[in-house]
Amino acid sequence: MIFINYEMDFVSDWHDIIIGDIEEKGLRYSRTTPKELLVIKYFTYLRKTGGTPHPRRVHRSNEFVCPSHLQNGLSQLIHCLENGTSISPYFSRAIDDISKIDRMFNDWGVLHLHLGDKPDQRDQRLIERTGPLLFLYLQKDDAYLINVYWHGDWTDRSILQTMYDNWPELIEPYILKSLKKGAKLVHQLTENELHEARGEGSLVLQELTDENGFPFVIIPPTFGMTTSRDASQDVSSYDKFVELLLHLESHFKKNHELFEGNIANPLRLKLIRDIDNMFYVVEQSTGTIIK
């Protein structure tokens, strides 16, 4: 029986593929950021910008009020959402720097968008900056317009309460149902305390009230932040993909007959992605492809 040596690191190959995507899009990042964190931050960027643009249903809360001078900009943004046009121009100037952390988005999954109606003078790729901002919760096929807030309102608890009051199905998955009905937090953090907690990457529970005025407790929508201040949802997605790649490596080690007798020793396996965005493995010495 021949002992086969393997040279493969699918996780590293995958990192390099994703970092290639980051650079192809012209996104900025700190060169000192570990590769695994870059991939996580790129996942966050994709989720934040809504992935591939496509039409979404737009919903406004009952509390929604937009200043009259921003109505035209709001209408243009809604048109983008409903017609599947990219909303990237409405983000902050730091949108293309994935090293920057958007604490409100990473914690609550809530976006803040500018409401200008013409190109920004400093950067024509962006819409003109505005003081009031649209706070938006984006889902695969739906866009939920929470309300118009000011810069600095990142920890305003009315954001989550408005989401529950208008679309309880968005908050329902995050309610701690193990607690007794009417259970309250011993101490609900103030907005300043929540700001500081986010800076430390803390998971902060929130207390809201139902339609009958009874309190209930939730974990943050999208499961909040990790200690690295990255979004827990994107860290979880990263971990699942790494687990899959490690399982794939184990599969090849147990099934070298997949290479049909044309076996090099060592087997030099590399993860590749084709132009159709499909992954496959190639044995580099022989060119054998496994899909």
ZADO-959310 format. One record per residue (C-alpha): residue number from 1; residue in one letter; chain; x, y negated, z negated. Coordinates in steps of 0.2 Angstrom, whole numbers, plus 5000, padded with zeros to 4 digits. Layout:
+-----+------+-----+------+------+------+
| seq | type | mol |   c1 |   c2 |   c3 |
+-----+------+-----+------+------+------+
| NUM |    a |   A |    X |    Y |    Z |
...
+-----+------+-----+------+------+------+
end
This chain:
+-----+------+-----+------+------+------+
| seq | type | mol |   c1 |   c2 |   c3 |
+-----+------+-----+------+------+------+
|   1 |    m |   A | 5000 | 5000 | 5000 |
|   2 |    i |   A | 5007 | 4983 | 5005 |
|   3 |    f |   A | 5007 | 4969 | 4993 |
|   4 |    i |   A | 5001 | 4953 | 5001 |
|   5 |    n |   A | 5007 | 4936 | 4995 |
|   6 |    y |   A | 4995 | 4922 | 4997 |
|   7 |    e |   A | 4999 | 4903 | 5000 |
|   8 |    m |   A | 4983 | 4893 | 4999 |
|   9 |    d |   A | 4976 | 4878 | 4989 |
|  10 |    f |   A | 4959 | 4875 | 4996 |
|  11 |    v |   A | 4955 | 4862 | 4983 |
|  12 |    s |   A | 4971 | 4852 | 4988 |
|  13 |    d |   A | 4966 | 4854 | 5007 |
|  14 |    w |   A | 4948 | 4848 | 5003 |
|  15 |    h |   A | 4955 | 4833 | 4993 |
|  16 |    d |   A | 4966 | 4828 | 5008 |
|  17 |    i |   A | 4950 | 4830 | 5020 |
|  18 |    i |   A | 4940 | 4818 | 5009 |
|  19 |    i |   A | 4954 | 4806 | 5007 |
|  20 |    g |   A | 4955 | 4805 | 5026 |
|  21 |    d |   A | 4937 | 4801 | 5026 |
|  22 |    i |   A | 4940 | 4787 | 5014 |
|  23 |    e |   A | 4954 | 4779 | 5024 |
|  24 |    e |   A | 4944 | 4781 | 5040 |
|  25 |    k |   A | 4930 | 4771 | 5033 |
|  26 |    g |   A | 4943 | 4757 | 5028 |
|  27 |    l |   A | 4939 | 4759 | 5010 |
|  28 |    r |   A | 4951 | 4752 | 4997 |
|  29 |    y |   A | 4957 | 4761 | 4982 |
|  30 |    s |   A | 4971 | 4761 | 4969 |
|  31 |    r |   A | 4986 | 4772 | 4975 |
|  32 |    t |   A | 4988 | 4778 | 4957 |
|  33 |    t |   A | 4971 | 4786 | 4956 |
|  34 |    p |   A | 4972 | 4805 | 4955 |
|  35 |    k |   A | 4965 | 4813 | 4970 |
|  36 |    e |   A | 4951 | 4822 | 4960 |
|  37 |    l |   A | 4945 | 4805 | 4954 |
|  38 |    l |   A | 4946 | 4798 | 4972 |
|  39 |    v |   A | 4934 | 4811 | 4978 |
|  40 |    i |   A | 4922 | 4808 | 4964 |
|  41 |    k |   A | 4922 | 4789 | 4967 |
|  42 |    y |   A | 4919 | 4793 | 4985 |
|  43 |    f |   A | 4904 | 4803 | 4981 |
|  44 |    t |   A | 4898 | 4788 | 4971 |
|  45 |    y |   A | 4901 | 4777 | 4985 |
|  46 |    l |   A | 4891 | 4788 | 4997 |
|  47 |    r |   A | 4876 | 4790 | 4985 |
|  48 |    k |   A | 4877 | 4771 | 4981 |
|  49 |    t |   A | 4876 | 4766 | 5000 |
|  50 |    g |   A | 4863 | 4779 | 5003 |
|  51 |    g |   A | 4873 | 4791 | 5014 |
|  52 |    t |   A | 4868 | 4791 | 5032 |
|  53 |    p |   A | 4856 | 4777 | 5035 |
|  54 |    h |   A | 4838 | 4783 | 5038 |
|  55 |    p |   A | 4821 | 4776 | 5036 |
|  56 |    r |   A | 4814 | 4775 | 5018 |
|  57 |    r |   A | 4797 | 4772 | 5010 |
|  58 |    v |   A | 4798 | 4756 | 5000 |
|  59 |    h |   A | 4789 | 4754 | 4984 |
|  60 |    r |   A | 4787 | 4738 | 4973 |
|  61 |    s |   A | 4783 | 4738 | 4955 |
|  62 |    n |   A | 4768 | 4729 | 4948 |
|  63 |    e |   A | 4779 | 4717 | 4939 |
|  64 |    f |   A | 4789 | 4712 | 4955 |
|  65 |    v |   A | 4792 | 4694 | 4958 |
|  66 |    c |   A | 4804 | 4686 | 4970 |
|  67 |    p |   A | 4808 | 4668 | 4971 |
|  68 |    s |   A | 4800 | 4659 | 4986 |
|  69 |    h |   A | 4817 | 4654 | 4993 |
|  70 |    l |   A | 4823 | 4672 | 4994 |
|  71 |    q |   A | 4808 | 4679 | 5002 |
|  72 |    n |   A | 4815 | 4679 | 5019 |
|  73 |    g |   A | 4831 | 4688 | 5013 |
|  74 |    l |   A | 4820 | 4701 | 5004 |
|  75 |    s |   A | 4810 | 4704 | 5020 |
|  76 |    q |   A | 4826 | 4707 | 5030 |
|  77 |    l |   A | 4832 | 4719 | 5017 |
|  78 |    i |   A | 4815 | 4728 | 5016 |
|  79 |    h |   A | 4816 | 4729 | 5035 |
|  80 |    c |   A | 4833 | 4738 | 5034 |
|  81 |    l |   A | 4826 | 4750 | 5021 |
|  82 |    e |   A | 4811 | 4755 | 5031 |
|  83 |    n |   A | 4820 | 4756 | 5048 |
|  84 |    g |   A | 4835 | 4765 | 5042 |
|  85 |    t |   A | 4848 | 4751 | 5045 |
|  86 |    s |   A | 4863 | 4751 | 5034 |
|  87 |    i |   A | 4861 | 4740 | 5018 |
|  88 |    s |   A | 4880 | 4739 | 5015 |
|  89 |    p |   A | 4880 | 4720 | 5019 |
|  90 |    y |   A | 4869 | 4717 | 5004 |
|  91 |    f |   A | 4881 | 4724 | 4991 |
|  92 |    s |   A | 4894 | 4715 | 4981 |
|  93 |    r |   A | 4911 | 4710 | 4989 |
|  94 |    a |   A | 4919 | 4725 | 4980 |
|  95 |    i |   A | 4908 | 4738 | 4989 |
|  96 |    d |   A | 4923 | 4744 | 4999 |
|  97 |    d |   A | 4935 | 4746 | 4984 |
|  98 |    i |   A | 4930 | 4762 | 4977 |
|  99 |    s |   A | 4941 | 4760 | 4962 |
| 100 |    k |   A | 4929 | 4746 | 4956 |
| 101 |    i |   A | 4917 | 4753 | 4943 |
| 102 |    d |   A | 4898 | 4748 | 4944 |
| 103 |    r |   A | 4893 | 4751 | 4927 |
| 104 |    m |   A | 4875 | 4749 | 4929 |
| 105 |    f |   A | 4874 | 4761 | 4944 |
| 106 |    n |   A | 4885 | 4774 | 4936 |
| 107 |    d |   A | 4875 | 4774 | 4920 |
| 108 |    w |   A | 4857 | 4771 | 4926 |
| 109 |    g |   A | 4858 | 4774 | 4945 |
| 110 |    v |   A | 4851 | 4756 | 4948 |
| 111 |    l |   A | 4858 | 4746 | 4962 |
| 112 |    h |   A | 4860 | 4727 | 4963 |
| 113 |    l |   A | 4858 | 4719 | 4980 |
| 114 |    h |   A | 4860 | 4701 | 4986 |
| 115 |    l |   A | 4846 | 4693 | 4995 |
| 116 |    g |   A | 4853 | 4680 | 5007 |
| 117 |    d |   A | 4846 | 4679 | 5024 |
| 118 |    k |   A | 4862 | 4674 | 5034 |
| 119 |    p |   A | 4880 | 4680 | 5035 |
| 120 |    d |   A | 4891 | 4675 | 5020 |
| 121 |    q |   A | 4904 | 4661 | 5025 |
| 122 |    r |   A | 4918 | 4670 | 5017 |
| 123 |    d |   A | 4915 | 4687 | 5024 |
| 124 |    q |   A | 4904 | 4689 | 5039 |
| 125 |    r |   A | 4901 | 4707 | 5036 |
| 126 |    l |   A | 4891 | 4703 | 5021 |
| 127 |    i |   A | 4875 | 4694 | 5018 |
| 128 |    e |   A | 4876 | 4677 | 5009 |
| 129 |    r |   A | 4878 | 4679 | 4990 |
| 130 |    t |   A | 4863 | 4674 | 4979 |
| 131 |    g |   A | 4862 | 4671 | 4960 |
| 132 |    p |   A | 4846 | 4681 | 4958 |
| 133 |    l |   A | 4848 | 4700 | 4963 |
| 134 |    l |   A | 4836 | 4714 | 4968 |
| 135 |    f |   A | 4838 | 4729 | 4957 |
| 136 |    l |   A | 4834 | 4744 | 4967 |
| 137 |    y |   A | 4833 | 4763 | 4963 |
| 138 |    l |   A | 4837 | 4773 | 4979 |
| 139 |    q |   A | 4831 | 4791 | 4982 |
| 140 |    k |   A | 4833 | 4802 | 4998 |
| 141 |    d |   A | 4817 | 4796 | 5006 |
| 142 |    d |   A | 4811 | 4782 | 4995 |
| 143 |    a |   A | 4817 | 4765 | 4989 |
| 144 |    y |   A | 4810 | 4758 | 4973 |
| 145 |    l |   A | 4811 | 4739 | 4971 |
| 146 |    i |   A | 4811 | 4736 | 4952 |
| 147 |    n |   A | 4812 | 4717 | 4951 |
| 148 |    v |   A | 4823 | 4702 | 4954 |
| 149 |    y |   A | 4835 | 4699 | 4940 |
| 150 |    w |   A | 4850 | 4688 | 4937 |
| 151 |    h |   A | 4869 | 4692 | 4937 |
| 152 |    g |   A | 4873 | 4698 | 4920 |
| 153 |    d |   A | 4856 | 4707 | 4917 |
| 154 |    w |   A | 4865 | 4724 | 4919 |
| 155 |    t |   A | 4859 | 4731 | 4902 |
| 156 |    d |   A | 4842 | 4724 | 4902 |
| 157 |    r |   A | 4831 | 4738 | 4895 |
| 158 |    s |   A | 4816 | 4732 | 4905 |
| 159 |    i |   A | 4824 | 4739 | 4920 |
| 160 |    l |   A | 4821 | 4757 | 4914 |
| 161 |    q |   A | 4804 | 4752 | 4906 |
| 162 |    t |   A | 4798 | 4745 | 4923 |
| 163 |    m |   A | 4803 | 4761 | 4931 |
| 164 |    y |   A | 4794 | 4772 | 4919 |
| 165 |    d |   A | 4778 | 4761 | 4919 |
| 166 |    n |   A | 4777 | 4761 | 4938 |
| 167 |    w |   A | 4785 | 4778 | 4943 |
| 168 |    p |   A | 4785 | 4789 | 4928 |
| 169 |    e |   A | 4791 | 4804 | 4939 |
| 170 |    l |   A | 4808 | 4795 | 4941 |
| 171 |    i |   A | 4810 | 4795 | 4922 |
| 172 |    e |   A | 4801 | 4811 | 4917 |
| 173 |    p |   A | 4816 | 4823 | 4921 |
| 174 |    y |   A | 4827 | 4813 | 4908 |
| 175 |    i |   A | 4815 | 4813 | 4893 |
| 176 |    l |   A | 4821 | 4823 | 4878 |
| 177 |    k |   A | 4806 | 4834 | 4876 |
| 178 |    s |   A | 4814 | 4843 | 4862 |
| 179 |    l |   A | 4811 | 4828 | 4851 |
| 180 |    k |   A | 4794 | 4826 | 4842 |
| 181 |    k |   A | 4781 | 4815 | 4850 |
| 182 |    g |   A | 4784 | 4797 | 4844 |
| 183 |    a |   A | 4802 | 4800 | 4839 |
| 184 |    k |   A | 4813 | 4785 | 4839 |
| 185 |    l |   A | 4832 | 4781 | 4839 |
| 186 |    v |   A | 4839 | 4777 | 4822 |
| 187 |    h |   A | 4848 | 4762 | 4831 |
| 188 |    q |   A | 4844 | 4756 | 4848 |
| 189 |    l |   A | 4860 | 4748 | 4855 |
| 190 |    t |   A | 4858 | 4729 | 4859 |
| 191 |    e |   A | 4862 | 4724 | 4876 |
| 192 |    n |   A | 4880 | 4718 | 4871 |
| 193 |    e |   A | 4883 | 4734 | 4862 |
| 194 |    l |   A | 4877 | 4744 | 4878 |
| 195 |    h |   A | 4889 | 4734 | 4888 |
| 196 |    e |   A | 4904 | 4738 | 4877 |
| 197 |    a |   A | 4898 | 4757 | 4876 |
| 198 |    r |   A | 4898 | 4757 | 4895 |
| 199 |    g |   A | 4916 | 4751 | 4895 |
| 200 |    e |   A | 4921 | 4766 | 4884 |
| 201 |    g |   A | 4912 | 4778 | 4895 |
| 202 |    s |   A | 4899 | 4783 | 4882 |
| 203 |    l |   A | 4883 | 4792 | 4885 |
| 204 |    v |   A | 4869 | 4781 | 4877 |
| 205 |    l |   A | 4852 | 4787 | 4874 |
| 206 |    q |   A | 4838 | 4774 | 4877 |
| 207 |    e |   A | 4821 | 4772 | 4869 |
| 208 |    l |   A | 4806 | 4768 | 4880 |
| 209 |    t |   A | 4787 | 4767 | 4876 |
| 210 |    d |   A | 4773 | 4777 | 4885 |
| 211 |    e |   A | 4756 | 4770 | 4891 |
| 212 |    n |   A | 4749 | 4772 | 4874 |
| 213 |    g |   A | 4763 | 4763 | 4865 |
| 214 |    f |   A | 4772 | 4778 | 4858 |
| 215 |    p |   A | 4791 | 4778 | 4859 |
| 216 |    f |   A | 4801 | 4792 | 4867 |
| 217 |    v |   A | 4819 | 4794 | 4870 |
| 218 |    i |   A | 4828 | 4798 | 4887 |
| 219 |    i |   A | 4846 | 4801 | 4893 |
| 220 |    p |   A | 4851 | 4789 | 4906 |
| 221 |    p |   A | 4844 | 4792 | 4924 |
| 222 |    t |   A | 4857 | 4803 | 4934 |
| 223 |    f |   A | 4864 | 4808 | 4917 |
| 224 |    g |   A | 4874 | 4793 | 4913 |
| 225 |    m |   A | 4893 | 4791 | 4913 |
| 226 |    t |   A | 4908 | 4801 | 4908 |
| 227 |    t |   A | 4923 | 4796 | 4898 |
| 228 |    s |   A | 4932 | 4791 | 4914 |
| 229 |    r |   A | 4916 | 4779 | 4917 |
| 230 |    d |   A | 4912 | 4789 | 4933 |
| 231 |    a |   A | 4894 | 4794 | 4936 |
| 232 |    s |   A | 4891 | 4811 | 4928 |
| 233 |    q |   A | 4881 | 4816 | 4943 |
| 234 |    d |   A | 4896 | 4814 | 4955 |
| 235 |    v |   A | 4907 | 4823 | 4943 |
| 236 |    s |   A | 4895 | 4837 | 4942 |
| 237 |    s |   A | 4895 | 4838 | 4961 |
| 238 |    y |   A | 4914 | 4838 | 4962 |
| 239 |    d |   A | 4915 | 4852 | 4949 |
| 240 |    k |   A | 4903 | 4863 | 4959 |
| 241 |    f |   A | 4912 | 4861 | 4975 |
| 242 |    v |   A | 4929 | 4865 | 4966 |
| 243 |    e |   A | 4921 | 4881 | 4959 |
| 244 |    l |   A | 4915 | 4886 | 4976 |
| 245 |    l |   A | 4932 | 4884 | 4983 |
| 246 |    l |   A | 4941 | 4894 | 4969 |
| 247 |    h |   A | 4928 | 4907 | 4972 |
| 248 |    l |   A | 4932 | 4907 | 4991 |
| 249 |    e |   A | 4951 | 4909 | 4987 |
| 250 |    s |   A | 4947 | 4924 | 4976 |
| 251 |    h |   A | 4936 | 4931 | 4990 |
| 252 |    f |   A | 4951 | 4931 | 5002 |
| 253 |    k |   A | 4963 | 4939 | 4989 |
| 254 |    k |   A | 4951 | 4953 | 4988 |
| 255 |    n |   A | 4947 | 4955 | 5006 |
| 256 |    h |   A | 4963 | 4953 | 5016 |
| 257 |    e |   A | 4955 | 4965 | 5029 |
| 258 |    l |   A | 4946 | 4950 | 5036 |
| 259 |    f |   A | 4961 | 4947 | 5046 |
| 260 |    e |   A | 4959 | 4963 | 5055 |
| 261 |    g |   A | 4976 | 4970 | 5054 |
| 262 |    n |   A | 4985 | 4955 | 5061 |
| 263 |    i |   A | 4992 | 4951 | 5044 |
| 264 |    a |   A | 5006 | 4939 | 5040 |
| 265 |    n |   A | 5015 | 4941 | 5024 |
| 266 |    p |   A | 5013 | 4929 | 5015 |
| 267 |    l |   A | 4996 | 4924 | 5021 |
| 268 |    r |   A | 4996 | 4905 | 5023 |
| 269 |    l |   A | 4978 | 4900 | 5022 |
| 270 |    k |   A | 4972 | 4882 | 5025 |
| 271 |    l |   A | 4954 | 4875 | 5023 |
| 272 |    i |   A | 4950 | 4865 | 5039 |
| 273 |    r |   A | 4934 | 4854 | 5044 |
| 274 |    d |   A | 4929 | 4854 | 5062 |
| 275 |    i |   A | 4921 | 4839 | 5072 |
| 276 |    d |   A | 4904 | 4846 | 5067 |
| 277 |    n |   A | 4908 | 4844 | 5049 |
| 278 |    m |   A | 4909 | 4862 | 5046 |
| 279 |    f |   A | 4922 | 4870 | 5035 |
| 280 |    y |   A | 4932 | 4886 | 5040 |
| 281 |    v |   A | 4949 | 4894 | 5035 |
| 282 |    v |   A | 4964 | 4897 | 5047 |
| 283 |    e |   A | 4979 | 4908 | 5044 |
| 284 |    q |   A | 4993 | 4896 | 5049 |
| 285 |    s |   A | 5006 | 4910 | 5054 |
| 286 |    t |   A | 4994 | 4919 | 5067 |
| 287 |    g |   A | 4981 | 4906 | 5070 |
| 288 |    t |   A | 4967 | 4918 | 5065 |
| 289 |    i |   A | 4951 | 4909 | 5060 |
| 290 |    i |   A | 4938 | 4914 | 5048 |
| 291 |    k |   A | 4921 | 4905 | 5048 |
+-----+------+-----+------+------+------+
end
